[in-house]
Amino acid sequence: MLYKKKGKPEVEDIVLCTVKRILYHSVFVSIDEYENLEGMVHISEIAPGRIRNLRDYVTEGKKIVCKVISINMQGNIDLSLRRVPLTVSISKMNDFKQDEKAEKLLDIIGKEVGMDLKKVYSEVGFKAVESYGSIYAFFQAIVEKGKQVIDELKVDVKLSEVLFRVIKEKIKPVEVSIGGIMNLRSFNGNGVEEIKSMLLKSKEYDVRVTYLGAPKYKLEVISKDYKTAETSLKKYIDLITSMAKKFECELTFIKND
């Protein structure tokens, strides 16, 4: 990628690396997000337990996600592969893939206005990274907030128009989905109406309810972020739990993993 940070990462930072050399007791990597920066992963930091052959775990040219564990006075950077949780590693790799796609899109936009990628970076790319952390995050901000995001960076008029049009066409808003399975049962004479009233309350909290066959219902909340989705789902579950007690209904809810 064209964009590289200057300086060095800090201890505890999670960094994306490319394996360069594999020795008997260590692996040397380039730290991809920084200019001309290398680090070392000692064999003890590759994986738990005894390792007979490092090549069973890493391969030259492949990308790995590491944690910065120390930087000495000479500036040498020690990294760990084994201390990075799988979920963190997956998230970091996904971020990289998103930024790769975003840079390719930036290249396409540049060609449409007669600029190479380097020129587009100087016009808008570096400003976008400084303000939003990444090109992809900048694109998402455009989708969510509109053209004002571009205008705030004082971008060339022609580039601004093409950028906004292409991003609106190609980038979709980020959505997250959470939910689970609810079992709701009533043995009362007017139980059908009571359950119906409980299910109708879902609209107030943007919870989608899908009938799976009595007494099962699928609940789902789609939102821009997990916090908002979690809040909506919790408020709805709290409400119908209270209603279920009032109506003497049986209710259980199992959230998806």
N, C-alpha and C positions, 0 to 999 in steps of 0.2 A: 504494500500500500504506500501511497505517496506521503501521507501525513505521518510524521514521527515526532514524538515528544523529545524535548531537549533535557539534559541533566540526567538524573538517576532516580529510580523508584525509591520508596522508603521501605524499611523493615515492616513486615506483615502485609505488604501489597501483594495482590494476585496479578501475575503477569503472563502474557502469552509468549511462548518461546518456540524456536525452531532448533531441533537437534543438529549440531554441526559435526562434533567428533565424539566417538565413544572409545574411551580408554578402559583399562582393566578395572580401575576402582572409581572412575568418575565419568561424567558426561558433560561436555561443554556445549552451551547453547547460545544462540543470539536472542536477545530480548527484543521481540519484534516491535514493540510500541515505542522504543527509544532509538535515537540515532547512534549507530556504531557502538552498541553496548552488548557485552557478553557476560555470561554468568556460568557458574559451575554447580552441578548436582552431584554430591558425593554418593557412592553406592548405598550408604546407610540411609539416604534420603529418597531413594527410588521407590522402595516398597517395604512393607513390614516383613520380617523374617529373613532367612538366609537366601542370598541371591548367588547363583552359580554363574549365570551369564547375563550381562546387562542387556544384550540384544534380544532377550526374551521379553523385555519391557519397553525398550525404546529403539527407534530406527532412525538413521541419518535422514534428514530432510523432512521428517514428520514434526507436526506441531504438538506441543504439550503445554499444559497449564501448571505453573509452579507458584510457590509462595516464597517471597524474599525472607530469608531467616537471619541474614547478617550482611553487613557491608563494612569491611575493615578500613584501616587508615589509608591504605593504598588504593582504595576504591574497588577492590575485588568483591564480587557479589556472590554469596552462597545462596543456593535455592533448594527448595524441597518439592518433590513431586508427591510423595506419600502423604503430606500434611494437607493436601487440598481435597476437601470432600467432593464426592462425585457430582453432587448437585451444583456446586460452585464451578467445577470444571466444565460441566455441560453448559451452564449459563454463560461462562466466559467465551466458550467456543461459539455459541449462538450469537453473542454480541459481535464477535469477529466476522462471522458470516454475514450478518446484517450490514456491518460497515463495509464489507467487500462489495455487496450488492449496491449499497448507497454510492460508493465511489464509482462503480460502473455506470450508474445512472447519472452521476455528475459529469462523467465523461461524455455520455450521450447528449446531455444538455449543452455542454461546451461545444460539441461539434455542430449543433444546430445554430449556434450564434457565431461560429467561426473562431472558437478558442480551443487551445489544447488543454489537457487536464491541469497542467502546471499553472496556466493562466487563470483557469476557473478557481483553483485553490487560492491564488493571490487575490482574486476579486471577491470571493465569497466563502470558499472552503475553510480557510484558516480562521476567519471571523466566526464562522458557524461553530467550529470546534471549540474555540475560546469561550463562546457564549453558552453553548448547549452540551459540550462534552464530547460530541461525536456528530458526524454528518447525518447518521440515521436518526439521532435524537432531534436534530434540526429539522429533518423532513417530517417527523411525527408532529413537531410543534406547528409546522405549516398546515398540516392536515387538520389539527385540532383548533388552531387559533386564526388561521387565514393569512392573507398576504401581508398583514402588518408585521409578521415575524421577519419577512424578507426586507421590508421597508426600514425596519429598525437597524439593519446592518448597512444601510445606504449602498445598495447594490445598483450597478448599471441598469438603466431602465429596460433595455432590450433583454438582457440576461434575466432580470427580475421577472418579466412577463413569461418567458419561456420556462423558467424554473418553476413558477407557480403552476402553470398549466400542466407540465409534465408530472410534477409531484402529485397533484390532485388526481391525475389519471392513473398513476402507477402505484402510489402508496395508500394502503388502506389503514384506517384507525386500528390501533392495538386493542384487542379485546381479550378478556379473561373470562373463563366460565367455571363456576363452582356449583355444587348441588349435592343431591343424594336421593335416597329412596325413603319415602314416608309411608308408614302403614297407619291407616285411619279407619277405625271401625266403630259403629254405634249399634246398640241393641234396642234403642228407644223406638217408640212408635213413630215419632217424627224425625227419626235419625237421618233420613235422606236430606231433609231440609236443613238440618243442623250442619251436616257435613258440607252441603252446598254453600252455606253461608261462610263457613271457614275457608273453603277453597276460593271463594270470590274475594276474600281479603288479600289474596296474593297480588292482585293488580295494584294495590296501594304501595307495594314494596318492590314492584318490578320483578316478581318471581313468576317464572313460567311453570305451569303445572300440566303434566301429561298423565293421563289415566292409563295405567298399565294392567288394569283388571283388579277388581275388588280383592283386598282392601289397599292395593299398592298404587302409589302415585310417585312420579318422578318430579323432583323440584330442581329448577335450574335458574341461576342468576348470571346474566352476561353484562359485564361492565368494562370500563377502561382500566380499572386497577383492582387488585385483590381486596384492598381495604374497604372500598365502597361496596364491592360484591358481598364480602363477609358481613358487613354491617346490615345490608338489606336482608340477607338470608337470616341472620340472627334475630332481627326484629320481627320477622314474620313467624319464625319458629316459636319465639317467646309468646307472641300473641295467640297463635292457635293452640299452644300448650295450655295457656290460661283458659281459652274457650273450651278446649277438650275437657278440662276439669269441671267447668261449669255445666257442660252438657252430658257429663259422665261418659265420655267417649274414650276408647283406647287409642293411644297415639304413640308411635315410636318413629324416630328418624335416625337413619344411618348415613352419615356424610361420606361422599366419595373421597378416596385417598388422593 
